[in-house]
Amino acid sequence: MKLISTSFANNAPIPAEFAFGTIADPGPVALSANRNPHLAWTDVPDGVLSFAVVCHDPDVPSRPDDVNQAGREVPEDLPRVDFFHWVLINLPAGTREIAAGSHSHGVTPRGKKGPQPELPVAAGVRHGLNDYTGWFAGDADMGGDYYGYDGPCPPWNDSIVHRYIFTVYALDVPRLEVAEHHPLTGAQVLAALEGRVVASAAVCGTYTLNRRLA
C-alpha cells in the first residue's frame, strides 16, 4: 500500500494552512487555518474491509518545564512522547482519499463535535479525541473535547523540528471492536488495531514554530 499527500511531500515541511498555530508577527504564535491535509492511498490488497487514519507527533516534550518560556529553549536531548492529532476509524473499504479541508477548517475553541464527523459520511465512521483535549484541560477559553483533526502547534521555543506522521491502516474488519459511544483516544485505537491490520502506509511532514529553525 502507498500513501501520498498533495498538501506536502514526504519528509517536507507542512504548510501553515494545515497547522493549528503559525508564527506570528509580532509573535510568538497565532492561530492558523487548521485544515486537514489531503491524503490518498493506492495498491490496497485484497480482503480489506475498512480503513483507519491516525496522525501523531512523536516529538512532544515529556516535561513542560521549558515549554513556551521566553528566554529558554526546550532541550534537544529531552525525552519525547507521542501526541495524537487525528484519529478516524471505520472508513468504508472503497475509500481511497480524504480531501484537504474536508474534516477540519479553522480552529474551533473547545473542540469540534464528535464522534460523528460533521461532514456527510458513511454510517459508522467515527472521529476519536485528539490530545488537545488534555492540553487545554482547565483552560477557561479553550478547554473541551477535541474530536477529529487539529494540526501542528509545537512549542515555539523547541530546539527540534517536529515530525507529524499520518498513517492509514487497512483492516480486515468493517468496524473496529470498540465501545460504540466511547470517546476514543489514539492509544485506544492503536490497541484495537492489533491483529486487524492487513496493510499500512505512512507519510511524514515536519513543522516548527521556532523562528531560529523555520
Stockholm file with secondary structure:
# STOCKHOLM 1.0

chainA/1-214         MKLISTSFANNAPIPAEFAFGTIADPGPVALSANRNPHLAWTDVPDGVLSFAVVCHDPDVPSRPDDVNQAGREVPEDLPRVDFFHWVLINLPAGTREIAAGSHSHGVTPRGKKGPQPELPVAAGVRHGLNDYTGWFAGDADMGGDYYGYDGPCPPWNDSIVHRYIFTVYALDVPRLEVAEHHPLTGAQVLAALEGRVVASAAVCGTYTLNRRLA
#=GR chainA/1-214 SS CEEECSSSCTTEECCGGGSSEEECSSSSEEECCCCCCCEEEECCCTTCCEEEEEEEEEEEESCCTTTTCTTCCBCTTSCEEEEEEEEEEEEETTCCEECTTSSCCSCCTTCCCCSSCSSCCCTTCEECBCTHHHHTTTCTTTCSCCBSCCCCCCCTTBSSCEEEEEEEEEESSSSCCSCTTSCCCHHHHHHHHTTTEEEEEEEEEEECCCTTTC
#=GC SS_cons         CEEECSSSCTTEECCGGGSSEEECSSSSEEECCCCCCCEEEECCCTTCCEEEEEEEEEEEESCCTTTTCTTCCBCTTSCEEEEEEEEEEEEETTCCEECTTSSCCSCCTTCCCCSSCSSCCCTTCEECBCTHHHHTTTCTTTCSCCBSCCCCCCCTTBSSCEEEEEEEEEESSSSCCSCTTSCCCHHHHHHHHTTTEEEEEEEEEEECCCTTTC
//
